[in-house]
Amino acid sequence: MNSDLKKQILVVLFIFSSNTVAEIYSCPFIVDDEAMLFRIERIEDENKFKDLMYPKQKPWEIFFEDKSYLVLTDYGTNSNFYMEVFVLDKKSLTYQWSLTESTIEVIDDPVVKGKCIVE
């Protein structure tokens, strides 16, 4: 195989592989002295992100997104109504994640803050 043909094949492979790169954010945090990871991936052709650590849970919905921010929401009922909001600053990759629940009990850590990495 000549070198020009090899270069052309490599260019074509690069073009196709760059279009299939997934958008994944990994966001570590600590709760009760335990290190945890919030890891999400954009679902193509949907307005949602999948939780890669708990893939059987329903996907997070994109509430708002522009060049600077990504805001995800999740809500539902277990034994009580709950709502979670995840706000990511895309430029600094810092985030805040809050949880509100309809119980009398006060949640110890209703807001988690940190920095994500893009995989």
N, C-alpha and C positions, 0 to 999 in steps of 0.2 A: 504494500500500500504506500503510495507516495505521500510526502509530507504535506502537500497542499490539501489532499483529501482528508488527512488526519486532522488538520486544523479546522477544516469546514465541519467535520463531524463533531469536534469539540465545541465549536461555536454553537451549533444546533443543540447539543446536549445542555450547554450552559443556559441557553435561552429557555428551553423547556423546564429545566430544573429550577430556575429562578422564579418561574411563575407558580410553582407548586409549594413554595416555602410557606409553612404554617405560621400563624401569628400566635405565639405562646408567651405568656407572662408568668414568671415564677416570683412569688411574693412571700418571703419568710416572715414569721412573727413568733412571739413568745406569749403563752398564756399559762399562768400558774407555774412558772419556771420550766415549762415544756416547750421545746422548739417545734414549730409546726410550719407547714407550707401550704399556701393557697396558690394553685397552679391552674391556669385557665388557657383555653385555646379557642380562637374564633371558629365558629361553624360557618363554612362557606355557604353563600347564598341564603343565609338566615340572619336575623337581627339578634344573634345570641352568642354566648360563650359557654363552652362545656367545662365543667370542673374535672380536671384530669385526675385529681386525687380521689374523687368520689363520682365516677362516671355514670353511675346509675341514678344519681339525683337529677332532677329536672335542670335544664340549662338556665343560666343567668340571662336575663333580658337586657338589651342595650336600651337604656332610658334616654341617654344623650351621648353624642359623640361629635367631635370636630377635630381639627389638627392638634389641639392642645390637651383636650380632656376626653376621657372615657368614663361614663357613669353607668354602672350595672345595678340591676335590682333583682331581688328574689323575695318572694313572699308566699305565704300559705298558712296552713294550719297543721299542727301536730296535735298536741292537746290544747294549745293556745294559738292565737293568731301571732305571726311573726313577720317582720320585714327587715331585710338586710339591704344596705346600700354600700357599694364599693365605688370610690372615686379615685381615678388614676390620672395624675399629671403626666402626660406622655413625654414632655420635654425633660423633666427632672426624674421621672419614673418613681416619684414618691406617691404614696397612697394613703387613704383613710378608709376604713371599713367599719361600718356601724351596724348594730343590731338592736332592734326594738321588738319587745314581746309584750303581749297582753296578759301579764301576770302581776301579782302583788309583789313578788320577789324582785329586788333590784339586781340587775346584772352587774357583776364585779367589773368587767372590762367591756363596756358597751362600744368603745371605739378603739380600734387597733390601727396603729400607724407604722409605716416602714417604707422600704425602698424595694422596688421590683427589679428584676433583670429580664431582658428579652432574650429568649432562646433562639 
